[in-house]
Amino acid sequence: MFPSKAAARQYLLSARRARPHTGDLLATVQAQPAVRSARRVALYVSMGAEPQTGALIDWLLATDRDVLLPILYADNDLGWGIAPGAADLVPGRRGMSEPPVDLGPEAIATADLVICPAVAVARDGVRLGRGGGSYDRALARVSPSTPVWAAVYDAEIVEALPADSHDRPVDAALTPNRLVVLRRSQDD
């Protein structure tokens, strides 16, 4: 167990940068029934060493699904817009690529599936993000019946992580190789 979220974040991000990562999330996602039935998926545009989402976004758009992408506000909350296609995204805060039209923070509640970024996820559903609280606020707006998956690499699924009362758990860990259902889902 890590002594703090900051220590966990530092260790795990350093390990992520040190490992070569290949592959994206598309093949794993295509096999999931929750994706086949989803008409609107909240996702994100991957950056740097994060699990790659580009091919997944393209496939979802090509199969006539709406893809909601985040828009980072100055207070670190997230608005959401429908992806127009990768070429039509605009530069956002902190190097993010964002849709040009903001539907507001409540738009995430219209998603049938949410795939969010994470630094790591514990087997009990605790998700460790980058520390800004953006996704914890956004996930609070998601219906309890909507599946929420954290995108990580296999080595970033850990036994335990420090958590605070405002942290929002996730239902599964999505890697380029597999979908791991977490204990939270089995306990609901």
Secondary structure in CASP SS format (residue, H / E / C, confidence):
PFRMAT SS
TARGET T0000
AUTHOR 0000-0000-0000
METHOD secondary structure of the structure
MODEL  1
M C 1.00
F C 1.00
P C 1.00
S C 1.00
K H 1.00
A H 1.00
A H 1.00
A H 1.00
R H 1.00
Q H 1.00
Y H 1.00
L H 1.00
L H 1.00
S H 1.00
A H 1.00
R H 1.00
R H 1.00
A H 1.00
R C 1.00
P C 1.00
H C 1.00
T C 1.00
G C 1.00
D E 1.00
L C 1.00
L H 1.00
A H 1.00
T H 1.00
V H 1.00
Q H 1.00
A C 1.00
Q C 1.00
P H 1.00
A H 1.00
V H 1.00
R H 1.00
S C 1.00
A C 1.00
R C 1.00
R E 1.00
V E 1.00
A E 1.00
L C 1.00
Y C 1.00
V C 1.00
S C 1.00
M C 1.00
G C 1.00
A C 1.00
E C 1.00
P C 1.00
Q E 1.00
T C 1.00
G H 1.00
A H 1.00
L H 1.00
I H 1.00
D H 1.00
W H 1.00
L H 1.00
L H 1.00
A H 1.00
T C 1.00
D C 1.00
R C 1.00
D E 1.00
V E 1.00
L E 1.00
L E 1.00
P E 1.00
I E 1.00
L E 1.00
Y C 1.00
A C 1.00
D C 1.00
N C 1.00
D C 1.00
L E 1.00
G E 1.00
W E 1.00
G E 1.00
I E 1.00
A C 1.00
P C 1.00
G C 1.00
A H 1.00
A H 1.00
D H 1.00
L C 1.00
V E 1.00
P E 1.00
G C 1.00
R H 1.00
R H 1.00
G H 1.00
M C 1.00
S E 1.00
E E 1.00
P C 1.00
P C 1.00
V C 1.00
D C 1.00
L C 1.00
G C 1.00
P H 1.00
E H 1.00
A H 1.00
I H 1.00
A H 1.00
T H 1.00
A C 1.00
D C 1.00
L E 1.00
V E 1.00
I E 1.00
C E 1.00
P E 1.00
A C 1.00
V C 1.00
A E 1.00
V E 1.00
A E 1.00
R C 1.00
D C 1.00
G C 1.00
V C 1.00
R E 1.00
L E 1.00
G C 1.00
R C 1.00
G C 1.00
G C 1.00
G C 1.00
S H 1.00
Y H 1.00
D H 1.00
R H 1.00
A H 1.00
L H 1.00
A C 1.00
R C 1.00
V C 1.00
S C 1.00
P C 1.00
S C 1.00
T C 1.00
P C 1.00
V E 1.00
W E 1.00
A E 1.00
A E 1.00
V C 1.00
Y C 1.00
D H 1.00
A H 1.00
E H 1.00
I E 1.00
V E 1.00
E C 1.00
A C 1.00
L C 1.00
P C 1.00
A C 1.00
D C 1.00
S C 1.00
H C 1.00
D C 1.00
R C 1.00
P C 1.00
V C 1.00
D C 1.00
A E 1.00
A E 1.00
L E 1.00
T C 1.00
P C 1.00
N C 1.00
R C 1.00
L E 1.00
V E 1.00
V E 1.00
L C 1.00
R H 1.00
R H 1.00
S H 1.00
Q H 1.00
D H 1.00
D C 1.00
END
